[in-house]
Amino acid sequence: MDGSEHVLSCFTPLPPARNGIADYAYMLLAPLSQHFSCIAYTDEIFGNIPIGVSLRDERQAFRWLGEGDKILHQIGNNPGHGFVLDALRRYSGVVSLHDLNLLYLYEVTSPSLEAILARVGSSSSSISKVYSRQWKERGIKTAANYVLFDALDEVLRLSKGVIVHSKFALNKMRAVHGDNAIHNMAVIPHFAPSIEATSVAEARQRLCLDADDVIVLTSGFATKVKRFDWLMEALENALANGYKFRWIHAGPERPEEYALSQTVRSYPRLSSVTHITGYVSEAELDAYICASDLVVNLRFPSVGESSGTLARAFSVGKCCIVNDTAAYSELPRDTVVHLPVVGASVALERAICALIDNPDLRAAFATQARRFAQTELSLESVGARYANFINASYEETRQEGNVTQVQHVYGKNIDSMSPQTLKLERTTGGLSGSQLDQVRRLTGGFRISVAWPSSTDLSQYMTELDRFIDSIVPPHFAIRNIRFQWDVSEDDDAASGAERTTAKPISLIIDGFAH
């Protein structure tokens, strides 16, 4: 293809990075290359790419990218996407958003706590101040932060268009960020990769698994939201009722988050039929999926995430069990077994036992799963939808004459930036609402000057000066210096110094940086 309008620059992690989105991006590049000349920009110079796709160092992107070039950013909520977020700040483009909360990404990539709190404050201003103060002043950070504050405002503001993987995700964006946030947003489901499906017997022979076992499979990082507590209780009870099977978890543990191996040992029957593999390669994961009879993929609470493992299970035609919640509720009812979140453990036990008893029922779900993968979730279909949305997003931008100006201030030297000066007059009740709004709108280096009629008037506030400053300066502002300045005119020579300073107005000067 000739012409820059046919070039697509993709900023993304790539294999061999142990990152599910890296695998996703690698597989998506192949169908995208049927619509564009694709160039992958990554931080791994030995990254894997499909045939026909060029690979470049993301740090050298400025040498090739020009205004109007089509760009796709793959962004997820882990450290491997820090360079992609930074690239979005420099080069606006279409974003494929894999997570509906990016607070952890900002935590691990931001140079200061204030920069992180700026994202917290943008998510929910009504409650963010309390949480931010607790975090900044007392070092208290709770799990609720990752539910209440999605830190998506910057990505939504800088993007020409956003791709999400479910209607649930789109509706959540609308509810939190308003209709304007979704005006150029598309729902494109997570594709089902084309993997080499081997027979159950071949896969089990490769993995040294018993040919006659019923195998229940879970996979990926062992985290709390995958509800192993529900699963283990269900499996233990099923074993107690005489059912026979083997449970395999194909994936690494995160003992600091959920001690899976330790917890399994508290279930005497289950521990004897459980195998936790640790990290497995992509090929090994595919083999475990092919070898399984049932794939259990639970998420609760869910933030609308998609599952690459579930999509792989669809590809090879496996009977899958999911929660009836968030994005999983959108899956066809004849394709997966949906579980309620109330009484989930009991429902899960009944579902597993019924499916073990009825191989034909398992096969019926498996057939529908494979058909769903080959149609709605096929790589070719998803790649075409990506291409259409990217082209439409850039066409809309040209028609609107919208050129996104991005200023990346996080890494700049504060001392080199000219500060904004905001002069305020203190009223009897402190600062007015309009004055506080002016403070909140500050960005970059700033100087806030709050005037008092006299030092005598100010002295009444000295015992609670910290509280007064906290009331006007948001938590995400970094304060560098606080001082007082008397407004003494040169023609006051007749008065003594003490008389001058007590009689004349005095200002509280606050210097700092607003992220």
C-alpha positions as CSV (number, residue, x, y, z in Angstrom):
1,M,0.0,0.0,0.0
2,D,1.3,3.5,-0.9
3,G,0.6,6.8,0.8
4,S,0.7,7.8,4.5
5,E,-3.1,7.5,4.7
6,H,-2.6,3.7,4.5
7,V,0.0,3.5,7.3
8,L,-1.0,2.6,10.8
9,S,1.4,3.1,13.6
10,C,0.7,0.9,16.6
11,F,2.1,1.7,20.1
12,T,1.9,-1.5,22.1
13,P,3.8,-4.1,24.2
14,L,4.6,-7.2,22.2
15,P,5.7,-10.7,23.0
16,P,7.9,-12.0,24.6
17,A,6.5,-9.6,27.3
18,R,4.4,-11.7,29.8
19,N,1.4,-9.5,29.1
20,G,-1.9,-10.7,27.8
21,I,-2.4,-7.5,25.8
22,A,1.0,-8.0,24.2
23,D,-0.3,-11.3,22.9
24,Y,-3.6,-9.7,21.8
25,A,-1.8,-6.9,19.9
26,Y,0.5,-9.4,18.2
27,M,-2.4,-11.4,16.9
28,L,-4.4,-8.3,15.9
29,L,-1.6,-6.9,13.8
30,A,-2.0,-9.7,11.2
31,P,-5.6,-8.8,10.2
32,L,-4.9,-5.1,10.5
33,S,-2.0,-5.5,8.0
34,Q,-4.7,-6.5,5.5
35,H,-6.1,-2.9,5.7
36,F,-2.9,-0.9,6.5
37,S,0.8,-0.9,6.2
38,C,1.4,-1.6,9.9
39,I,4.4,-0.3,12.0
40,A,4.6,-1.5,15.6
41,Y,6.4,0.8,18.0
42,T,7.4,-0.9,21.3
43,D,9.9,-0.8,24.1
44,E,11.2,-4.2,23.3
45,I,13.6,-4.1,20.4
46,F,13.4,-7.9,20.0
47,G,9.6,-8.0,20.1
48,N,7.8,-10.5,18.0
49,I,5.8,-9.3,15.0
50,P,3.8,-11.0,12.3
51,I,5.3,-11.2,8.8
52,G,4.8,-8.0,6.9
53,V,4.7,-5.7,9.9
54,S,7.7,-3.4,10.7
55,L,9.1,-3.0,14.2
56,R,10.6,0.2,15.5
57,D,11.8,1.6,18.8
58,E,9.1,3.7,20.4
59,R,11.7,6.2,21.6
60,Q,12.6,7.0,18.0
61,A,9.0,7.6,16.9
62,F,9.5,11.3,16.5
63,R,11.8,10.6,13.5
64,W,8.9,9.1,11.5
65,L,5.6,10.3,12.7
66,G,3.9,13.3,11.2
67,E,0.8,15.3,11.7
68,G,-2.3,13.4,10.6
69,D,-0.7,9.9,10.7
70,K,-3.0,7.2,11.8
71,I,-2.1,5.8,15.3
72,L,-3.5,3.0,17.5
73,H,-2.5,2.8,21.2
74,Q,-3.1,-0.4,23.1
75,I,-3.5,0.6,26.7
76,G,-4.0,-1.6,29.8
77,N,-3.6,-1.2,33.5
78,N,-0.1,-2.5,34.2
79,P,3.5,-1.2,34.0
80,G,4.1,-2.5,30.5
81,H,1.8,0.2,29.1
82,G,3.6,3.2,30.6
83,F,5.4,4.0,27.3
84,V,2.1,3.7,25.4
85,L,0.5,6.3,27.8
86,D,3.4,8.5,27.3
87,A,3.2,8.1,23.5
88,L,-0.5,9.1,23.6
89,R,0.5,12.3,25.3
90,R,2.8,13.1,22.4
91,Y,0.9,11.6,19.5
92,S,-2.9,11.6,19.8
93,G,-4.6,8.6,18.2
94,V,-7.2,5.9,18.6
95,V,-7.0,4.0,21.9
96,S,-7.9,0.3,22.4
97,L,-8.8,0.4,26.1
98,H,-8.5,-3.0,27.7
99,D,-9.1,-1.9,31.3
100,L,-11.8,0.4,32.7
101,N,-9.5,1.6,35.5
102,L,-6.0,2.9,34.9
103,L,-5.1,4.0,38.5
104,Y,-2.5,1.4,39.0
105,L,-0.8,2.4,35.7
106,Y,-0.6,5.9,36.9
107,E,0.8,4.8,40.2
108,V,3.7,2.9,38.7
109,T,4.5,5.5,36.0
110,S,3.9,8.9,37.7
111,P,6.9,10.8,39.1
112,S,5.1,12.1,42.2
113,L,2.2,11.3,44.4
114,E,0.6,14.6,43.4
115,A,0.5,13.5,39.8
116,I,-1.3,10.3,40.9
117,L,-3.8,12.3,43.0
118,A,-4.5,14.5,40.0
119,R,-6.0,11.5,38.3
120,V,-7.9,10.5,41.5
121,G,-9.4,14.0,41.7
122,S,-10.5,13.9,38.1
123,S,-12.5,10.8,38.6
124,S,-14.9,11.8,41.3
125,S,-14.5,15.3,42.7
126,S,-17.2,14.9,45.4
127,I,-15.3,12.2,47.4
128,S,-11.7,12.3,46.0
129,K,-10.5,15.0,48.3
130,V,-11.1,12.9,51.4
131,Y,-9.4,9.9,49.9
132,S,-6.5,11.9,48.5
133,R,-5.8,13.6,51.9
134,Q,-5.8,10.3,53.6
135,W,-3.3,8.9,51.0
136,K,-1.1,12.0,51.0
137,E,-1.0,12.9,54.7
138,R,-1.4,9.5,56.4
139,G,-0.3,7.0,53.8
140,I,-3.7,5.3,53.8
141,K,-4.6,3.8,50.5
142,T,-7.6,1.3,50.3
143,A,-8.8,-1.1,47.8
144,A,-11.8,1.2,47.3
145,N,-9.6,3.6,45.4
146,Y,-9.5,1.2,42.5
147,V,-13.3,1.1,42.3
148,L,-14.1,4.7,42.9
149,F,-11.4,6.4,40.8
150,D,-10.9,5.1,37.3
151,A,-8.2,7.7,36.2
152,L,-9.5,7.6,32.6
153,D,-10.0,11.4,32.1
154,E,-6.6,12.0,30.4
155,V,-6.9,9.0,28.0
156,L,-10.5,10.0,27.1
157,R,-9.4,13.7,26.5
158,L,-6.4,12.9,24.3
159,S,-7.9,10.2,22.2
160,K,-9.4,10.7,18.7
161,G,-11.5,7.6,19.4
162,V,-11.8,4.8,21.9
163,I,-12.4,1.1,21.4
164,V,-13.9,-0.9,24.3
165,H,-14.8,-4.6,24.4
166,S,-18.3,-4.6,25.7
167,K,-21.6,-2.6,26.0
168,F,-21.1,-2.7,29.7
169,A,-17.8,-0.8,29.3
170,L,-19.5,1.8,27.1
171,N,-22.4,2.3,29.5
172,K,-20.1,2.6,32.5
173,M,-18.2,5.3,30.6
174,R,-21.4,7.2,30.0
175,A,-22.5,6.9,33.6
176,V,-19.2,8.1,35.0
177,H,-17.9,10.6,32.4
178,G,-21.1,11.7,30.5
179,D,-22.4,11.5,27.0
180,N,-19.5,13.5,25.5
181,A,-17.0,10.8,26.6
182,I,-18.6,8.2,24.4
183,H,-19.4,10.4,21.3
184,N,-16.6,8.6,19.4
185,M,-16.4,5.2,21.1
186,A,-16.9,1.8,19.6
187,V,-17.7,-1.6,21.1
188,I,-15.5,-4.3,19.4
189,P,-15.4,-7.6,21.3
190,H,-12.3,-9.4,22.3
191,F,-11.5,-11.7,19.3
192,A,-11.2,-15.5,19.6
193,P,-7.7,-16.3,18.3
194,S,-7.1,-18.9,15.7
195,I,-5.2,-21.5,17.6
196,E,-4.2,-25.0,16.6
197,A,-6.8,-27.2,18.2
198,T,-5.6,-30.7,19.0
199,S,-7.7,-33.5,20.2
200,V,-8.3,-34.0,23.9
201,A,-6.3,-37.3,23.7
202,E,-3.3,-35.6,22.0
203,A,-3.3,-32.7,24.4
204,R,-3.4,-35.0,27.4
205,Q,-0.6,-37.1,26.1
206,R,1.6,-34.1,25.6
207,L,0.9,-32.8,29.1
208,C,1.1,-36.3,30.7
209,L,-2.5,-36.2,31.9
210,D,-4.8,-39.2,32.4
211,A,-6.9,-39.9,29.4
212,D,-10.0,-40.8,31.4
213,D,-10.1,-37.9,34.0
214,V,-12.7,-35.2,33.9
215,I,-10.6,-32.0,33.9
216,V,-11.9,-28.7,35.3
217,L,-9.7,-25.8,34.2
218,T,-9.0,-22.3,35.4
219,S,-6.2,-20.1,34.2
220,G,-4.3,-16.8,34.4
221,F,-3.1,-14.9,37.4
222,A,-4.7,-16.2,40.6
223,T,-6.5,-13.2,42.0
224,K,-9.3,-12.6,44.4
225,V,-11.8,-11.5,41.7
226,K,-11.6,-14.9,40.0
227,R,-13.5,-16.2,43.0
228,F,-11.5,-19.3,43.8
229,D,-13.4,-19.3,47.1
230,W,-16.6,-20.1,45.3
231,L,-15.0,-22.6,43.1
232,M,-13.1,-24.5,45.8
233,E,-16.2,-24.8,48.0
234,A,-18.2,-26.1,45.0
235,L,-15.5,-28.6,44.0
236,E,-15.0,-29.9,47.6
237,N,-18.8,-30.5,47.9
238,A,-19.0,-32.2,44.6
239,L,-16.2,-34.6,45.6
240,A,-18.0,-35.3,48.9
241,N,-21.0,-36.3,46.8
242,G,-19.0,-38.8,44.9
243,Y,-18.1,-37.0,41.7
244,K,-14.6,-37.6,40.3
245,F,-12.5,-35.0,38.5
246,R,-9.2,-33.2,38.5
247,W,-8.8,-29.4,38.9
248,I,-6.0,-27.7,37.1
249,H,-5.1,-24.1,37.4
250,A,-2.8,-23.1,34.5
251,G,-1.2,-19.9,35.5
252,P,1.0,-18.2,38.1
253,E,0.0,-17.4,41.7
254,R,0.0,-13.9,43.3
255,P,0.3,-15.0,47.0
256,E,0.5,-11.4,48.2
257,E,-3.0,-11.0,46.8
258,Y,-4.5,-14.5,47.1
259,A,-2.7,-17.4,48.6
260,L,-4.2,-20.1,46.3
261,S,-1.9,-23.0,47.2
262,Q,-2.2,-22.4,50.9
263,T,-6.0,-22.1,50.7
264,V,-6.4,-25.3,48.6
265,R,-4.7,-27.2,51.4
266,S,-7.6,-26.4,53.7
267,Y,-9.8,-28.5,51.5
268,P,-8.7,-32.1,52.2
269,R,-10.5,-33.8,49.3
270,L,-9.8,-31.1,46.7
271,S,-6.1,-30.7,47.5
272,S,-5.5,-34.3,46.5
273,V,-6.9,-33.7,42.9
274,T,-5.5,-30.2,42.3
275,H,-2.5,-29.1,40.2
276,I,-1.3,-25.5,40.0
277,T,1.1,-25.2,37.1
278,G,2.6,-21.8,37.7
279,Y,3.4,-19.7,34.6
280,V,2.8,-21.5,31.3
281,S,3.7,-20.4,27.8
282,E,1.0,-19.6,25.3
283,A,1.4,-23.0,23.6
284,E,1.1,-24.8,26.9
285,L,-2.0,-22.8,27.9
286,D,-3.6,-23.8,24.6
287,A,-2.7,-27.4,25.3
288,Y,-4.3,-27.2,28.8
289,I,-7.5,-25.7,27.3
290,C,-7.6,-28.4,24.6
291,A,-7.2,-31.1,27.3
292,S,-10.0,-29.8,29.5
293,D,-13.7,-30.8,29.8
294,L,-14.9,-27.7,31.6
295,V,-13.4,-24.2,31.6
296,V,-14.4,-22.0,34.6
297,N,-13.9,-18.3,34.2
298,L,-15.3,-16.3,37.1
299,R,-15.1,-12.6,37.7
300,F,-16.7,-10.8,40.6
301,P,-16.7,-7.9,41.2
302,S,-16.1,-7.2,37.6
303,V,-15.0,-3.9,36.1
304,G,-16.0,-5.0,32.6
305,E,-12.8,-6.8,31.7
306,S,-12.6,-9.4,28.9
307,S,-10.8,-12.7,29.1
308,G,-8.3,-13.8,26.5
309,T,-8.4,-17.4,28.0
310,L,-12.2,-17.5,27.6
311,A,-11.9,-16.4,23.9
312,R,-9.3,-19.2,23.4
313,A,-11.7,-21.7,24.9
314,F,-14.4,-20.6,22.5
315,S,-11.9,-21.2,19.6
316,V,-11.3,-24.8,20.4
317,G,-15.0,-25.4,21.4
318,K,-15.1,-25.8,25.1
319,C,-18.0,-25.8,27.5
320,C,-17.4,-22.6,29.7
321,I,-18.9,-21.4,32.9
322,V,-19.0,-17.7,33.7
323,N,-20.7,-15.2,36.0
324,D,-23.9,-13.6,34.8
325,T,-22.5,-10.1,35.3
326,A,-20.9,-7.1,33.5
327,A,-19.5,-8.0,30.1
328,Y,-20.1,-11.7,30.6
329,S,-23.9,-11.1,30.7
330,E,-23.6,-10.1,27.0
331,L,-22.4,-13.5,25.9
332,P,-25.1,-15.6,24.1
333,R,-27.1,-17.8,26.5
334,D,-26.6,-20.9,24.4
335,T,-22.8,-20.3,24.2
336,V,-21.8,-20.3,27.9
337,V,-23.3,-21.4,31.2
338,H,-24.2,-18.3,33.2
339,L,-24.1,-18.4,37.0
340,P,-25.9,-16.0,39.4
341,V,-23.7,-14.0,41.8
342,V,-26.1,-14.7,44.6
343,G,-25.6,-18.3,45.9
344,A,-22.9,-18.7,43.3
345,S,-21.0,-21.5,45.0
346,V,-24.1,-23.7,45.2
347,A,-25.1,-22.9,41.6
348,L,-21.6,-23.7,40.5
349,E,-21.6,-27.1,42.2
350,R,-24.9,-28.0,40.6
351,A,-23.7,-26.8,37.2
352,I,-20.4,-28.8,37.3
353,C,-22.2,-31.9,38.5
354,A,-24.9,-31.7,35.8
355,L,-22.3,-31.1,33.1
356,I,-20.1,-34.1,34.3
357,D,-23.3,-36.3,34.2
358,N,-24.3,-35.1,30.8
359,P,-21.5,-35.1,28.1
360,D,-24.0,-34.3,25.4
361,L,-24.9,-31.1,27.2
362,R,-21.2,-30.2,27.4
363,A,-20.9,-30.9,23.7
364,A,-23.9,-28.7,22.8
365,F,-22.3,-25.7,24.6
366,A,-19.0,-26.5,23.0
367,T,-20.4,-26.5,19.5
368,Q,-22.1,-23.1,20.0
369,A,-18.9,-21.7,21.5
370,R,-16.9,-22.7,18.5
371,R,-19.5,-21.2,16.1
372,F,-19.5,-17.9,18.1
373,A,-15.7,-17.8,17.8
374,Q,-15.7,-18.4,14.1
375,T,-18.3,-15.7,13.3
376,E,-18.7,-12.8,15.7
377,L,-15.3,-13.2,17.3
378,S,-13.2,-14.1,14.3
379,L,-9.9,-12.3,13.9
380,E,-10.8,-11.2,10.4
381,S,-14.2,-9.7,11.6
382,V,-12.6,-7.9,14.5
383,G,-9.7,-6.6,12.4
384,A,-12.1,-5.2,9.8
385,R,-14.1,-3.4,12.6
386,Y,-10.9,-1.9,14.0
387,A,-9.9,-0.6,10.5
388,N,-13.3,0.9,9.9
389,F,-13.4,2.7,13.2
390,I,-9.8,4.0,12.9
391,N,-10.6,5.4,9.4
392,A,-13.8,6.9,10.6
393,S,-12.2,8.5,13.6
394,Y,-9.5,10.2,11.5
395,E,-12.1,11.3,8.9
396,E,-14.2,12.9,11.7
397,T,-11.1,14.7,13.0
398,R,-10.3,16.1,9.6
399,Q,-13.9,17.4,9.1
400,E,-13.9,19.0,12.5
401,G,-10.5,20.5,12.1
402,N,-9.7,19.1,15.5
403,V,-5.9,19.1,16.1
404,T,-5.1,17.8,19.6
405,Q,-2.4,19.8,21.4
406,V,-0.7,17.7,24.0
407,Q,1.6,19.1,26.6
408,H,3.4,16.6,28.7
409,V,4.3,18.3,31.9
410,Y,5.0,15.3,34.2
411,G,8.6,15.1,33.4
412,K,9.5,18.8,33.1
413,N,11.6,20.8,35.5
414,I,9.2,22.9,37.5
415,D,11.8,25.6,38.0
416,S,12.0,26.1,34.2
417,M,8.3,26.9,33.9
418,S,6.9,30.4,34.3
419,P,4.4,30.2,37.1
420,Q,0.8,31.4,36.8
421,T,0.0,34.0,39.5
422,L,-3.5,34.0,41.0
423,K,-4.3,36.9,43.4
424,L,-7.2,36.4,45.7
425,E,-8.9,38.5,48.4
426,R,-10.0,36.7,51.6
427,T,-13.6,37.3,52.6
428,T,-15.1,37.0,56.0
429,G,-15.9,33.3,55.3
430,G,-12.6,32.4,53.7
431,L,-12.5,32.1,49.9
432,S,-15.6,32.2,47.8
433,G,-16.7,29.3,45.6
434,S,-15.7,31.1,42.4
435,Q,-12.2,31.7,43.9
436,L,-11.8,28.1,44.8
437,D,-12.8,27.2,41.2
438,Q,-10.0,29.4,39.9
439,V,-7.5,27.6,42.1
440,R,-8.7,24.2,40.9
441,R,-8.3,25.2,37.3
442,L,-4.6,26.0,37.7
443,T,-2.1,23.8,35.8
444,G,1.7,23.8,35.8
445,G,3.7,26.1,38.0
446,F,1.6,28.5,40.1
447,R,1.8,31.3,42.7
448,I,-1.3,31.9,44.8
449,S,-1.5,35.2,46.7
450,V,-4.2,35.5,49.4
451,A,-4.5,39.0,50.8
452,W,-5.4,39.8,54.4
453,P,-6.2,43.4,55.6
454,S,-3.4,43.3,58.1
455,S,-1.0,41.0,60.0
456,T,-3.3,41.5,63.1
457,D,-6.2,40.0,61.1
458,L,-4.0,37.2,59.8
459,S,-2.8,36.3,63.3
460,Q,-6.2,35.1,64.2
461,Y,-5.8,32.3,61.6
462,M,-2.2,31.3,62.5
463,T,-3.1,28.4,64.8
464,E,-5.1,26.8,62.0
465,L,-3.1,28.0,59.0
466,D,-2.5,24.4,57.8
467,R,-6.2,23.7,57.8
468,F,-6.8,27.0,55.9
469,I,-4.2,26.0,53.3
470,D,-5.6,22.5,52.9
471,S,-9.1,24.1,52.3
472,I,-7.9,26.0,49.3
473,V,-5.1,23.9,47.8
474,P,-6.2,20.5,46.3
475,P,-4.3,17.4,47.4
476,H,-2.8,16.9,43.9
477,F,-1.0,20.3,44.1
478,A,2.6,20.0,45.1
479,I,3.5,22.9,47.5
480,R,7.1,24.1,47.2
481,N,7.1,27.2,49.4
482,I,4.9,29.2,51.7
483,R,5.8,32.7,52.9
484,F,4.2,36.0,53.9
485,Q,4.6,39.3,52.1
486,W,3.7,42.8,53.5
487,D,2.3,45.3,51.2
488,V,4.4,48.4,52.3
489,S,4.6,51.4,50.1
490,E,7.7,53.5,49.8
491,D,6.1,56.7,51.1
492,D,5.4,55.3,54.6
493,D,8.8,56.4,55.9
494,A,7.3,58.4,58.7
495,A,6.1,55.3,60.5
496,S,8.3,52.8,62.2
497,G,8.8,49.3,60.8
498,A,6.5,47.7,63.4
499,E,3.7,50.2,62.8
500,R,4.0,49.7,59.0
501,T,3.7,46.0,59.0
502,T,0.9,45.7,61.5
503,A,-1.2,48.4,59.7
504,K,-0.7,47.4,56.1
505,P,-2.2,44.5,54.2
506,I,-0.3,41.2,54.2
507,S,-0.5,38.4,51.7
508,L,0.0,34.6,52.1
509,I,2.1,33.4,49.1
510,I,1.9,29.8,48.1
511,D,4.3,28.5,45.3
512,G,3.9,25.1,43.8
513,F,3.0,22.9,40.8
514,A,-0.4,21.7,39.7
515,H,-0.5,18.4,37.8
